[in-house]
Amino acid sequence: MTQFSFATDIIIRKDDVPTTPPTQPNGMTMLIPVSATIDATELAIYFEESVGDATITVYDASSNVVYQEVVDTDASLEVIISTSTWLSGDYTLTITYGTTNLIGDFQIE
């Protein structure tokens, strides 16, 4: 029997964005050069470009740090984190580099 596992996109957003973002001139939108997915066994984070050192932290629903790593995006634009030992529940992913703070929420079932 084959079991398929599909990755789910995690919505990454700026941590300090107001509820109603101001209108960008000329219809420009702010692009975030980071994406992330979660599947049954791993959390994957992808940087579209180098941002220098980035701190990746994952918190559980009780705000406990379950994972933290500083990644040199000059050396690698992809981070794969095993989640196979994490309990089911709600998690928050933060990615910090320079003055940028990004956040995303995901669930493990």
Secondary structure, 3 states (H helix, E strand, C coil): CCCCCCCEEECCEECCCCCCCCCCHHHCCCCCCEEEEECCCEEEEEECCCCCEEEEEEEECCCCEEEEEEEECCCCCEEEEECCCCCCEEEEEEEEECCEEEEEEEEEC
